[in-house]
Amino acid sequence: MEITVNVMMIVLTVALLMAFFRLVKGPTLPDRVVALDLVAAIAVAIFAVYAVVVDQPVFIDAAIVLALIIFLGTVAFARYTERRGRP
């Protein structure tokens, strides 16, 4: 299991770096918002993997709260872009 966890952490870290690069370099605001959403989702996955490794369910709770905040942020951005298009 240790090898699997290490491989998962490496893959998640590489994905996090690639998403962070898109967040910084993204040409438009929607690109940056999607990249930020992806960075946060990867952070949730890292929390979940870490919770399994250390056998602490409190990290799962933190991951669930973070996922809820991500969802609310995405909905807020969608409403913002919808209203911005109207005069």
PyMOL Python script that loads the backbone (N, CA, C, O; Angstrom):
from pymol import cmd

cmd.read_pdbstr("""\
ATOM      1  N   MET A   1       0.820  -1.195   0.000  1.00  0.00           N
ATOM      2  CA  MET A   1       0.000   0.000   0.000  1.00  0.00           C
ATOM      3  C   MET A   1       0.864   1.259   0.000  1.00  0.00           C
ATOM      4  O   MET A   1       0.460   2.292  -0.535  1.00  0.00           O
ATOM      5  N   GLU A   2       2.033   1.177   0.590  1.00  0.00           N
ATOM      6  CA  GLU A   2       2.903   2.345   0.666  1.00  0.00           C
ATOM      7  C   GLU A   2       3.337   2.821  -0.721  1.00  0.00           C
ATOM      8  O   GLU A   2       3.408   4.023  -0.974  1.00  0.00           O
ATOM      9  N   ILE A   3       3.622   1.887  -1.607  1.00  0.00           N
ATOM     10  CA  ILE A   3       4.026   2.253  -2.967  1.00  0.00           C
ATOM     11  C   ILE A   3       2.857   2.925  -3.688  1.00  0.00           C
ATOM     12  O   ILE A   3       3.045   3.917  -4.392  1.00  0.00           O
ATOM     13  N   THR A   4       1.678   2.392  -3.512  1.00  0.00           N
ATOM     14  CA  THR A   4       0.496   2.962  -4.153  1.00  0.00           C
ATOM     15  C   THR A   4       0.244   4.385  -3.676  1.00  0.00           C
ATOM     16  O   THR A   4      -0.055   5.268  -4.479  1.00  0.00           O
ATOM     17  N   VAL A   5       0.362   4.607  -2.390  1.00  0.00           N
ATOM     18  CA  VAL A   5       0.141   5.943  -1.838  1.00  0.00           C
ATOM     19  C   VAL A   5       1.202   6.910  -2.354  1.00  0.00           C
ATOM     20  O   VAL A   5       0.887   8.050  -2.696  1.00  0.00           O
ATOM     21  N   ASN A   6       2.442   6.467  -2.413  1.00  0.00           N
ATOM     22  CA  ASN A   6       3.505   7.335  -2.925  1.00  0.00           C
ATOM     23  C   ASN A   6       3.271   7.697  -4.389  1.00  0.00           C
ATOM     24  O   ASN A   6       3.455   8.848  -4.784  1.00  0.00           O
ATOM     25  N   VAL A   7       2.868   6.720  -5.187  1.00  0.00           N
ATOM     26  CA  VAL A   7       2.590   6.989  -6.600  1.00  0.00           C
ATOM     27  C   VAL A   7       1.409   7.951  -6.727  1.00  0.00           C
ATOM     28  O   VAL A   7       1.440   8.866  -7.550  1.00  0.00           O
ATOM     29  N   MET A   8       0.374   7.749  -5.919  1.00  0.00           N
ATOM     30  CA  MET A   8      -0.788   8.642  -5.965  1.00  0.00           C
ATOM     31  C   MET A   8      -0.401  10.069  -5.597  1.00  0.00           C
ATOM     32  O   MET A   8      -0.853  11.019  -6.235  1.00  0.00           O
ATOM     33  N   MET A   9       0.425  10.223  -4.581  1.00  0.00           N
ATOM     34  CA  MET A   9       0.852  11.563  -4.172  1.00  0.00           C
ATOM     35  C   MET A   9       1.696  12.230  -5.256  1.00  0.00           C
ATOM     36  O   MET A   9       1.569  13.433  -5.486  1.00  0.00           O
ATOM     37  N   ILE A  10       2.551  11.463  -5.919  1.00  0.00           N
ATOM     38  CA  ILE A  10       3.369  12.020  -7.000  1.00  0.00           C
ATOM     39  C   ILE A  10       2.479  12.467  -8.156  1.00  0.00           C
ATOM     40  O   ILE A  10       2.654  13.561  -8.692  1.00  0.00           O
ATOM     41  N   VAL A  11       1.530  11.625  -8.536  1.00  0.00           N
ATOM     42  CA  VAL A  11       0.625  11.968  -9.641  1.00  0.00           C
ATOM     43  C   VAL A  11      -0.209  13.200  -9.282  1.00  0.00           C
ATOM     44  O   VAL A  11      -0.382  14.094 -10.111  1.00  0.00           O
ATOM     45  N   LEU A  12      -0.719  13.250  -8.071  1.00  0.00           N
ATOM     46  CA  LEU A  12      -1.518  14.408  -7.655  1.00  0.00           C
ATOM     47  C   LEU A  12      -0.673  15.681  -7.601  1.00  0.00           C
ATOM     48  O   LEU A  12      -1.157  16.761  -7.941  1.00  0.00           O
ATOM     49  N   THR A  13       0.573  15.560  -7.179  1.00  0.00           N
ATOM     50  CA  THR A  13       1.455  16.722  -7.134  1.00  0.00           C
ATOM     51  C   THR A  13       1.757  17.243  -8.534  1.00  0.00           C
ATOM     52  O   THR A  13       1.752  18.453  -8.764  1.00  0.00           O
ATOM     53  N   VAL A  14       2.020  16.334  -9.469  1.00  0.00           N
ATOM     54  CA  VAL A  14       2.264  16.749 -10.855  1.00  0.00           C
ATOM     55  C   VAL A  14       1.010  17.415 -11.431  1.00  0.00           C
ATOM     56  O   VAL A  14       1.105  18.442 -12.103  1.00  0.00           O
ATOM     57  N   ALA A  15      -0.141  16.840 -11.172  1.00  0.00           N
ATOM     58  CA  ALA A  15      -1.393  17.438 -11.650  1.00  0.00           C
ATOM     59  C   ALA A  15      -1.613  18.810 -11.024  1.00  0.00           C
ATOM     60  O   ALA A  15      -2.082  19.734 -11.688  1.00  0.00           O
ATOM     61  N   LEU A  16      -1.274  18.939  -9.749  1.00  0.00           N
ATOM     62  CA  LEU A  16      -1.413  20.219  -9.061  1.00  0.00           C
ATOM     63  C   LEU A  16      -0.504  21.273  -9.686  1.00  0.00           C
ATOM     64  O   LEU A  16      -0.921  22.415  -9.877  1.00  0.00           O
ATOM     65  N   LEU A  17       0.714  20.905 -10.001  1.00  0.00           N
ATOM     66  CA  LEU A  17       1.647  21.842 -10.624  1.00  0.00           C
ATOM     67  C   LEU A  17       1.173  22.268 -12.016  1.00  0.00           C
ATOM     68  O   LEU A  17       1.269  23.441 -12.376  1.00  0.00           O
ATOM     69  N   MET A  18       0.666  21.321 -12.785  1.00  0.00           N
ATOM     70  CA  MET A  18       0.173  21.660 -14.125  1.00  0.00           C
ATOM     71  C   MET A  18      -1.051  22.575 -14.045  1.00  0.00           C
ATOM     72  O   MET A  18      -1.172  23.519 -14.826  1.00  0.00           O
ATOM     73  N   ALA A  19      -1.945  22.303 -13.118  1.00  0.00           N
ATOM     74  CA  ALA A  19      -3.128  23.150 -12.960  1.00  0.00           C
ATOM     75  C   ALA A  19      -2.740  24.537 -12.446  1.00  0.00           C
ATOM     76  O   ALA A  19      -3.324  25.541 -12.854  1.00  0.00           O
ATOM     77  N   PHE A  20      -1.758  24.589 -11.555  1.00  0.00           N
ATOM     78  CA  PHE A  20      -1.301  25.879 -11.048  1.00  0.00           C
ATOM     79  C   PHE A  20      -0.653  26.699 -12.160  1.00  0.00           C
ATOM     80  O   PHE A  20      -0.803  27.920 -12.204  1.00  0.00           O
ATOM     81  N   PHE A  21       0.065  26.029 -13.055  1.00  0.00           N
ATOM     82  CA  PHE A  21       0.645  26.715 -14.212  1.00  0.00           C
ATOM     83  C   PHE A  21      -0.458  27.332 -15.068  1.00  0.00           C
ATOM     84  O   PHE A  21      -0.325  28.469 -15.520  1.00  0.00           O
ATOM     85  N   ARG A  22      -1.533  26.601 -15.291  1.00  0.00           N
ATOM     86  CA  ARG A  22      -2.652  27.131 -16.080  1.00  0.00           C
ATOM     87  C   ARG A  22      -3.327  28.282 -15.334  1.00  0.00           C
ATOM     88  O   ARG A  22      -3.801  29.234 -15.953  1.00  0.00           O
ATOM     89  N   LEU A  23      -3.366  28.191 -14.018  1.00  0.00           N
ATOM     90  CA  LEU A  23      -3.957  29.261 -13.214  1.00  0.00           C
ATOM     91  C   LEU A  23      -3.172  30.557 -13.389  1.00  0.00           C
ATOM     92  O   LEU A  23      -3.763  31.629 -13.519  1.00  0.00           O
ATOM     93  N   VAL A  24      -1.863  30.463 -13.391  1.00  0.00           N
ATOM     94  CA  VAL A  24      -1.023  31.646 -13.519  1.00  0.00           C
ATOM     95  C   VAL A  24      -1.013  32.165 -14.955  1.00  0.00           C
ATOM     96  O   VAL A  24      -1.072  33.375 -15.175  1.00  0.00           O
ATOM     97  N   LYS A  25      -0.938  31.270 -15.924  1.00  0.00           N
ATOM     98  CA  LYS A  25      -0.756  31.661 -17.316  1.00  0.00           C
ATOM     99  C   LYS A  25      -2.067  31.783 -18.092  1.00  0.00           C
ATOM    100  O   LYS A  25      -2.070  32.311 -19.204  1.00  0.00           O
ATOM    101  N   GLY A  26      -3.165  31.312 -17.540  1.00  0.00           N
ATOM    102  CA  GLY A  26      -4.434  31.273 -18.266  1.00  0.00           C
ATOM    103  C   GLY A  26      -4.747  32.557 -19.006  1.00  0.00           C
ATOM    104  O   GLY A  26      -4.664  33.638 -18.422  1.00  0.00           O
ATOM    105  N   PRO A  27      -5.102  32.465 -20.271  1.00  0.00           N
ATOM    106  CA  PRO A  27      -5.309  33.686 -21.051  1.00  0.00           C
ATOM    107  C   PRO A  27      -6.594  34.439 -20.695  1.00  0.00           C
ATOM    108  O   PRO A  27      -6.654  35.657 -20.864  1.00  0.00           O
ATOM    109  N   THR A  28      -7.605  33.749 -20.215  1.00  0.00           N
ATOM    110  CA  THR A  28      -8.866  34.426 -19.907  1.00  0.00           C
ATOM    111  C   THR A  28      -9.283  34.118 -18.473  1.00  0.00           C
ATOM    112  O   THR A  28      -8.764  33.202 -17.837  1.00  0.00           O
ATOM    113  N   LEU A  29     -10.226  34.902 -17.989  1.00  0.00           N
ATOM    114  CA  LEU A  29     -10.739  34.697 -16.634  1.00  0.00           C
ATOM    115  C   LEU A  29     -11.402  33.332 -16.462  1.00  0.00           C
ATOM    116  O   LEU A  29     -11.155  32.678 -15.449  1.00  0.00           O
ATOM    117  N   PRO A  30     -12.233  32.869 -17.400  1.00  0.00           N
ATOM    118  CA  PRO A  30     -12.809  31.530 -17.221  1.00  0.00           C
ATOM    119  C   PRO A  30     -11.755  30.419 -17.158  1.00  0.00           C
ATOM    120  O   PRO A  30     -11.926  29.447 -16.422  1.00  0.00           O
ATOM    121  N   ASP A  31     -10.667  30.557 -17.928  1.00  0.00           N
ATOM    122  CA  ASP A  31      -9.584  29.573 -17.846  1.00  0.00           C
ATOM    123  C   ASP A  31      -8.984  29.544 -16.451  1.00  0.00           C
ATOM    124  O   ASP A  31      -8.694  28.478 -15.909  1.00  0.00           O
ATOM    125  N   ARG A  32      -8.805  30.709 -15.885  1.00  0.00           N
ATOM    126  CA  ARG A  32      -8.218  30.784 -14.546  1.00  0.00           C
ATOM    127  C   ARG A  32      -9.167  30.235 -13.484  1.00  0.00           C
ATOM    128  O   ARG A  32      -8.730  29.592 -12.530  1.00  0.00           O
ATOM    129  N   VAL A  33     -10.441  30.484 -13.645  1.00  0.00           N
ATOM    130  CA  VAL A  33     -11.416  29.974 -12.677  1.00  0.00           C
ATOM    131  C   VAL A  33     -11.489  28.452 -12.740  1.00  0.00           C
ATOM    132  O   VAL A  33     -11.548  27.788 -11.705  1.00  0.00           O
ATOM    133  N   VAL A  34     -11.485  27.902 -13.943  1.00  0.00           N
ATOM    134  CA  VAL A  34     -11.503  26.441 -14.079  1.00  0.00           C
ATOM    135  C   VAL A  34     -10.229  25.847 -13.492  1.00  0.00           C
ATOM    136  O   VAL A  34     -10.275  24.803 -12.841  1.00  0.00           O
ATOM    137  N   ALA A  35      -9.092  26.504 -13.718  1.00  0.00           N
ATOM    138  CA  ALA A  35      -7.832  26.017 -13.152  1.00  0.00           C
ATOM    139  C   ALA A  35      -7.855  26.092 -11.627  1.00  0.00           C
ATOM    140  O   ALA A  35      -7.369  25.182 -10.955  1.00  0.00           O
ATOM    141  N   LEU A  36      -8.410  27.158 -11.084  1.00  0.00           N
ATOM    142  CA  LEU A  36      -8.522  27.271  -9.628  1.00  0.00           C
ATOM    143  C   LEU A  36      -9.433  26.192  -9.065  1.00  0.00           C
ATOM    144  O   LEU A  36      -9.155  25.629  -8.006  1.00  0.00           O
ATOM    145  N   ASP A  37     -10.508  25.905  -9.764  1.00  0.00           N
ATOM    146  CA  ASP A  37     -11.416  24.834  -9.365  1.00  0.00           C
ATOM    147  C   ASP A  37     -10.686  23.488  -9.379  1.00  0.00           C
ATOM    148  O   ASP A  37     -10.855  22.670  -8.475  1.00  0.00           O
ATOM    149  N   LEU A  38      -9.883  23.273 -10.403  1.00  0.00           N
ATOM    150  CA  LEU A  38      -9.116  22.031 -10.493  1.00  0.00           C
ATOM    151  C   LEU A  38      -8.071  21.937  -9.392  1.00  0.00           C
ATOM    152  O   LEU A  38      -7.885  20.867  -8.813  1.00  0.00           O
ATOM    153  N   VAL A  39      -7.387  23.033  -9.092  1.00  0.00           N
ATOM    154  CA  VAL A  39      -6.397  23.036  -8.008  1.00  0.00           C
ATOM    155  C   VAL A  39      -7.070  22.675  -6.686  1.00  0.00           C
ATOM    156  O   VAL A  39      -6.536  21.883  -5.909  1.00  0.00           O
ATOM    157  N   ALA A  40      -8.222  23.246  -6.438  1.00  0.00           N
ATOM    158  CA  ALA A  40      -8.932  22.944  -5.196  1.00  0.00           C
ATOM    159  C   ALA A  40      -9.412  21.495  -5.161  1.00  0.00           C
ATOM    160  O   ALA A  40      -9.375  20.858  -4.108  1.00  0.00           O
ATOM    161  N   ALA A  41      -9.859  20.970  -6.296  1.00  0.00           N
ATOM    162  CA  ALA A  41     -10.296  19.569  -6.340  1.00  0.00           C
ATOM    163  C   ALA A  41      -9.120  18.625  -6.102  1.00  0.00           C
ATOM    164  O   ALA A  41      -9.271  17.595  -5.446  1.00  0.00           O
ATOM    165  N   ILE A  42      -7.968  18.970  -6.627  1.00  0.00           N
ATOM    166  CA  ILE A  42      -6.778  18.152  -6.379  1.00  0.00           C
ATOM    167  C   ILE A  42      -6.391  18.233  -4.905  1.00  0.00           C
ATOM    168  O   ILE A  42      -5.947  17.244  -4.322  1.00  0.00           O
ATOM    169  N   ALA A  43      -6.558  19.406  -4.306  1.00  0.00           N
ATOM    170  CA  ALA A  43      -6.288  19.540  -2.870  1.00  0.00           C
ATOM    171  C   ALA A  43      -7.225  18.656  -2.056  1.00  0.00           C
ATOM    172  O   ALA A  43      -6.809  18.071  -1.057  1.00  0.00           O
ATOM    173  N   VAL A  44      -8.476  18.554  -2.470  1.00  0.00           N
ATOM    174  CA  VAL A  44      -9.424  17.651  -1.801  1.00  0.00           C
ATOM    175  C   VAL A  44      -8.935  16.213  -1.914  1.00  0.00           C
ATOM    176  O   VAL A  44      -8.992  15.462  -0.941  1.00  0.00           O
ATOM    177  N   ALA A  45      -8.460  15.828  -3.082  1.00  0.00           N
ATOM    178  CA  ALA A  45      -7.946  14.468  -3.266  1.00  0.00           C
ATOM    179  C   ALA A  45      -6.722  14.220  -2.392  1.00  0.00           C
ATOM    180  O   ALA A  45      -6.574  13.136  -1.827  1.00  0.00           O
ATOM    181  N   ILE A  46      -5.853  15.206  -2.277  1.00  0.00           N
ATOM    182  CA  ILE A  46      -4.668  15.054  -1.420  1.00  0.00           C
ATOM    183  C   ILE A  46      -5.090  14.913   0.038  1.00  0.00           C
ATOM    184  O   ILE A  46      -4.535  14.091   0.766  1.00  0.00           O
ATOM    185  N   PHE A  47      -6.072  15.712   0.471  1.00  0.00           N
ATOM    186  CA  PHE A  47      -6.602  15.566   1.833  1.00  0.00           C
ATOM    187  C   PHE A  47      -7.142  14.157   2.059  1.00  0.00           C
ATOM    188  O   PHE A  47      -6.895  13.553   3.102  1.00  0.00           O
ATOM    189  N   ALA A  48      -7.869  13.643   1.094  1.00  0.00           N
ATOM    190  CA  ALA A  48      -8.469  12.313   1.240  1.00  0.00           C
ATOM    191  C   ALA A  48      -7.403  11.229   1.324  1.00  0.00           C
ATOM    192  O   ALA A  48      -7.497  10.326   2.154  1.00  0.00           O
ATOM    193  N   VAL A  49      -6.399  11.316   0.474  1.00  0.00           N
ATOM    194  CA  VAL A  49      -5.316  10.322   0.516  1.00  0.00           C
ATOM    195  C   VAL A  49      -4.571  10.415   1.842  1.00  0.00           C
ATOM    196  O   VAL A  49      -4.248   9.393   2.449  1.00  0.00           O
ATOM    197  N   TYR A  50      -4.301  11.626   2.289  1.00  0.00           N
ATOM    198  CA  TYR A  50      -3.600  11.800   3.557  1.00  0.00           C
ATOM    199  C   TYR A  50      -4.435  11.272   4.725  1.00  0.00           C
ATOM    200  O   TYR A  50      -3.888  10.699   5.667  1.00  0.00           O
ATOM    201  N   ALA A  51      -5.744  11.460   4.670  1.00  0.00           N
ATOM    202  CA  ALA A  51      -6.619  10.948   5.727  1.00  0.00           C
ATOM    203  C   ALA A  51      -6.560   9.432   5.803  1.00  0.00           C
ATOM    204  O   ALA A  51      -6.591   8.860   6.892  1.00  0.00           O
ATOM    205  N   VAL A  52      -6.475   8.784   4.660  1.00  0.00           N
ATOM    206  CA  VAL A  52      -6.369   7.321   4.653  1.00  0.00           C
ATOM    207  C   VAL A  52      -5.017   6.884   5.200  1.00  0.00           C
ATOM    208  O   VAL A  52      -4.933   5.905   5.941  1.00  0.00           O
ATOM    209  N   VAL A  53      -3.960   7.603   4.839  1.00  0.00           N
ATOM    210  CA  VAL A  53      -2.610   7.224   5.272  1.00  0.00           C
ATOM    211  C   VAL A  53      -2.463   7.342   6.780  1.00  0.00           C
ATOM    212  O   VAL A  53      -1.945   6.427   7.421  1.00  0.00           O
ATOM    213  N   VAL A  54      -2.909   8.450   7.357  1.00  0.00           N
ATOM    214  CA  VAL A  54      -2.728   8.658   8.793  1.00  0.00           C
ATOM    215  C   VAL A  54      -3.896   8.135   9.619  1.00  0.00           C
ATOM    216  O   VAL A  54      -3.861   8.191  10.848  1.00  0.00           O
ATOM    217  N   ASP A  55      -4.926   7.629   8.953  1.00  0.00           N
ATOM    218  CA  ASP A  55      -6.098   7.057   9.618  1.00  0.00           C
ATOM    219  C   ASP A  55      -6.759   8.070  10.560  1.00  0.00           C
ATOM    220  O   ASP A  55      -7.083   7.760  11.706  1.00  0.00           O
ATOM    221  N   GLN A  56      -6.948   9.289  10.044  1.00  0.00           N
ATOM    222  CA  GLN A  56      -7.610  10.350  10.790  1.00  0.00           C
ATOM    223  C   GLN A  56      -8.825  10.832   9.997  1.00  0.00           C
ATOM    224  O   GLN A  56      -8.667  11.513   8.984  1.00  0.00           O
ATOM    225  N   PRO A  57     -10.016  10.493  10.439  1.00  0.00           N
ATOM    226  CA  PRO A  57     -11.210  10.888   9.681  1.00  0.00           C
ATOM    227  C   PRO A  57     -11.477  12.393   9.675  1.00  0.00           C
ATOM    228  O   PRO A  57     -12.293  12.862   8.881  1.00  0.00           O
ATOM    229  N   VAL A  58     -10.818  13.153  10.532  1.00  0.00           N
ATOM    230  CA  VAL A  58     -11.044  14.598  10.551  1.00  0.00           C
ATOM    231  C   VAL A  58     -10.596  15.234   9.235  1.00  0.00           C
ATOM    232  O   VAL A  58     -11.147  16.256   8.828  1.00  0.00           O
ATOM    233  N   PHE A  59      -9.616  14.649   8.574  1.00  0.00           N
ATOM    234  CA  PHE A  59      -9.178  15.187   7.287  1.00  0.00           C
ATOM    235  C   PHE A  59     -10.215  14.937   6.194  1.00  0.00           C
ATOM    236  O   PHE A  59     -10.321  15.718   5.249  1.00  0.00           O
ATOM    237  N   ILE A  60     -10.968  13.867   6.318  1.00  0.00           N
ATOM    238  CA  ILE A  60     -12.064  13.624   5.374  1.00  0.00           C
ATOM    239  C   ILE A  60     -13.128  14.712   5.540  1.00  0.00           C
ATOM    240  O   ILE A  60     -13.685  15.202   4.558  1.00  0.00           O
ATOM    241  N   ASP A  61     -13.403  15.081   6.791  1.00  0.00           N
ATOM    242  CA  ASP A  61     -14.353  16.166   7.039  1.00  0.00           C
ATOM    243  C   ASP A  61     -13.867  17.472   6.418  1.00  0.00           C
ATOM    244  O   ASP A  61     -14.649  18.210   5.817  1.00  0.00           O
ATOM    245  N   ALA A  62     -12.578  17.753   6.566  1.00  0.00           N
ATOM    246  CA  ALA A  62     -12.012  18.964   5.963  1.00  0.00           C
ATOM    247  C   ALA A  62     -12.119  18.916   4.443  1.00  0.00           C
ATOM    248  O   ALA A  62     -12.392  19.933   3.807  1.00  0.00           O
ATOM    249  N   ALA A  63     -11.908  17.748   3.864  1.00  0.00           N
ATOM    250  CA  ALA A  63     -12.013  17.600   2.410  1.00  0.00           C
ATOM    251  C   ALA A  63     -13.448  17.832   1.939  1.00  0.00           C
ATOM    252  O   ALA A  63     -13.668  18.446   0.895  1.00  0.00           O
ATOM    253  N   ILE A  64     -14.409  17.350   2.698  1.00  0.00           N
ATOM    254  CA  ILE A  64     -15.816  17.550   2.330  1.00  0.00           C
ATOM    255  C   ILE A  64     -16.189  19.033   2.395  1.00  0.00           C
ATOM    256  O   ILE A  64     -16.880  19.540   1.511  1.00  0.00           O
ATOM    257  N   VAL A  65     -15.737  19.719   3.430  1.00  0.00           N
ATOM    258  CA  VAL A  65     -16.015  21.151   3.556  1.00  0.00           C
ATOM    259  C   VAL A  65     -15.360  21.921   2.412  1.00  0.00           C
ATOM    260  O   VAL A  65     -15.973  22.818   1.834  1.00  0.00           O
ATOM    261  N   LEU A  66     -14.122  21.574   2.085  1.00  0.00           N
ATOM    262  CA  LEU A  66     -13.431  22.234   0.983  1.00  0.00           C
ATOM    263  C   LEU A  66     -14.141  21.982  -0.346  1.00  0.00           C
ATOM    264  O   LEU A  66     -14.247  22.888  -1.172  1.00  0.00           O
ATOM    265  N   ALA A  67     -14.622  20.776  -0.553  1.00  0.00           N
ATOM    266  CA  ALA A  67     -15.356  20.463  -1.785  1.00  0.00           C
ATOM    267  C   ALA A  67     -16.646  21.279  -1.871  1.00  0.00           C
ATOM    268  O   ALA A  67     -17.021  21.731  -2.953  1.00  0.00           O
ATOM    269  N   LEU A  68     -17.319  21.467  -0.751  1.00  0.00           N
ATOM    270  CA  LEU A  68     -18.535  22.287  -0.739  1.00  0.00           C
ATOM    271  C   LEU A  68     -18.219  23.740  -1.075  1.00  0.00           C
ATOM    272  O   LEU A  68     -18.951  24.379  -1.831  1.00  0.00           O
ATOM    273  N   ILE A  69     -17.141  24.256  -0.520  1.00  0.00           N
ATOM    274  CA  ILE A  69     -16.741  25.632  -0.817  1.00  0.00           C
ATOM    275  C   ILE A  69     -16.382  25.781  -2.292  1.00  0.00           C
ATOM    276  O   ILE A  69     -16.712  26.789  -2.916  1.00  0.00           O
ATOM    277  N   ILE A  70     -15.712  24.787  -2.844  1.00  0.00           N
ATOM    278  CA  ILE A  70     -15.373  24.808  -4.271  1.00  0.00           C
ATOM    279  C   ILE A  70     -16.646  24.870  -5.109  1.00  0.00           C
ATOM    280  O   ILE A  70     -16.745  25.665  -6.044  1.00  0.00           O
ATOM    281  N   PHE A  71     -17.605  24.035  -4.771  1.00  0.00           N
ATOM    282  CA  PHE A  71     -18.865  24.007  -5.521  1.00  0.00           C
ATOM    283  C   PHE A  71     -19.571  25.354  -5.457  1.00  0.00           C
ATOM    284  O   PHE A  71     -20.045  25.857  -6.476  1.00  0.00           O
ATOM    285  N   LEU A  72     -19.642  25.934  -4.276  1.00  0.00           N
ATOM    286  CA  LEU A  72     -20.311  27.228  -4.129  1.00  0.00           C
ATOM    287  C   LEU A  72     -19.579  28.323  -4.905  1.00  0.00           C
ATOM    288  O   LEU A  72     -20.213  29.207  -5.481  1.00  0.00           O
ATOM    289  N   GLY A  73     -18.259  28.265  -4.920  1.00  0.00           N
ATOM    290  CA  GLY A  73     -17.490  29.233  -5.697  1.00  0.00           C
ATOM    291  C   GLY A  73     -17.734  29.099  -7.186  1.00  0.00           C
ATOM    292  O   GLY A  73     -17.823  30.101  -7.896  1.00  0.00           O
ATOM    293  N   THR A  74     -17.843  27.874  -7.663  1.00  0.00           N
ATOM    294  CA  THR A  74     -18.118  27.641  -9.080  1.00  0.00           C
ATOM    295  C   THR A  74     -19.505  28.151  -9.456  1.00  0.00           C
ATOM    296  O   THR A  74     -19.680  28.759 -10.511  1.00  0.00           O
ATOM    297  N   VAL A  75     -20.472  27.907  -8.609  1.00  0.00           N
ATOM    298  CA  VAL A  75     -21.829  28.402  -8.865  1.00  0.00           C
ATOM    299  C   VAL A  75     -21.850  29.933  -8.847  1.00  0.00           C
ATOM    300  O   VAL A  75     -22.508  30.555  -9.680  1.00  0.00           O
ATOM    301  N   ALA A  76     -21.138  30.532  -7.909  1.00  0.00           N
ATOM    302  CA  ALA A  76     -21.089  31.995  -7.846  1.00  0.00           C
ATOM    303  C   ALA A  76     -20.446  32.576  -9.100  1.00  0.00           C
ATOM    304  O   ALA A  76     -20.915  33.588  -9.621  1.00  0.00           O
ATOM    305  N   PHE A  77     -19.390  31.954  -9.586  1.00  0.00           N
ATOM    306  CA  PHE A  77     -18.757  32.446 -10.808  1.00  0.00           C
ATOM    307  C   PHE A  77     -19.686  32.296 -12.007  1.00  0.00           C
ATOM    308  O   PHE A  77     -19.736  33.176 -12.867  1.00  0.00           O
ATOM    309  N   ALA A  78     -20.414  31.199 -12.071  1.00  0.00           N
ATOM    310  CA  ALA A  78     -21.349  30.999 -13.181  1.00  0.00           C
ATOM    311  C   ALA A  78     -22.438  32.071 -13.164  1.00  0.00           C
ATOM    312  O   ALA A  78     -22.819  32.590 -14.214  1.00  0.00           O
ATOM    313  N   ARG A  79     -22.932  32.398 -11.987  1.00  0.00           N
ATOM    314  CA  ARG A  79     -23.952  33.454 -11.889  1.00  0.00           C
ATOM    315  C   ARG A  79     -23.359  34.809 -12.271  1.00  0.00           C
ATOM    316  O   ARG A  79     -24.024  35.625 -12.910  1.00  0.00           O
ATOM    317  N   TYR A  80     -22.114  35.043 -11.879  1.00  0.00           N
ATOM    318  CA  TYR A  80     -21.445  36.303 -12.213  1.00  0.00           C
ATOM    319  C   TYR A  80     -21.292  36.450 -13.723  1.00  0.00           C
ATOM    320  O   TYR A  80     -21.591  37.509 -14.274  1.00  0.00           O
ATOM    321  N   THR A  81     -20.836  35.413 -14.386  1.00  0.00           N
ATOM    322  CA  THR A  81     -20.640  35.504 -15.834  1.00  0.00           C
ATOM    323  C   THR A  81     -21.976  35.599 -16.567  1.00  0.00           C
ATOM    324  O   THR A  81     -22.064  36.238 -17.616  1.00  0.00           O
ATOM    325  N   GLU A  82     -23.007  34.972 -16.028  1.00  0.00           N
ATOM    326  CA  GLU A  82     -24.328  35.065 -16.656  1.00  0.00           C
ATOM    327  C   GLU A  82     -24.876  36.483 -16.558  1.00  0.00           C
ATOM    328  O   GLU A  82     -25.432  36.996 -17.529  1.00  0.00           O
ATOM    329  N   ARG A  83     -24.730  37.109 -15.426  1.00  0.00           N
ATOM    330  CA  ARG A  83     -25.246  38.472 -15.242  1.00  0.00           C
ATOM    331  C   ARG A  83     -24.381  39.507 -15.948  1.00  0.00           C
ATOM    332  O   ARG A  83     -24.880  40.552 -16.365  1.00  0.00           O
ATOM    333  N   ARG A  84     -23.104  39.230 -16.084  1.00  0.00           N
ATOM    334  CA  ARG A  84     -22.202  40.170 -16.726  1.00  0.00           C
ATOM    335  C   ARG A  84     -22.538  40.344 -18.204  1.00  0.00           C
ATOM    336  O   ARG A  84     -22.299  41.408 -18.775  1.00  0.00           O
ATOM    337  N   GLY A  85     -23.085  39.317 -18.816  1.00  0.00           N
ATOM    338  CA  GLY A  85     -23.424  39.379 -20.230  1.00  0.00           C
ATOM    339  C   GLY A  85     -24.652  40.226 -20.525  1.00  0.00           C
ATOM    340  O   GLY A  85     -24.854  40.642 -21.666  1.00  0.00           O
ATOM    341  N   ARG A  86     -25.471  40.485 -19.520  1.00  0.00           N
ATOM    342  CA  ARG A  86     -26.697  41.277 -19.714  1.00  0.00           C
ATOM    343  C   ARG A  86     -26.422  42.755 -19.456  1.00  0.00           C
ATOM    344  O   ARG A  86     -25.599  43.091 -18.605  1.00  0.00           O
ATOM    345  N   PRO A  87     -27.108  43.645 -20.190  1.00  0.00           N
ATOM    346  CA  PRO A  87     -26.907  45.096 -19.951  1.00  0.00           C
ATOM    347  C   PRO A  87     -27.592  45.576 -18.694  1.00  0.00           C
ATOM    348  O   PRO A  87     -27.516  46.759 -18.363  1.00  0.00           O
TER     349      PRO A  87
END
""", "prot")
cmd.dss("prot")
cmd.show_as("cartoon", "prot")
cmd.util.cbc("prot")
cmd.orient("prot")
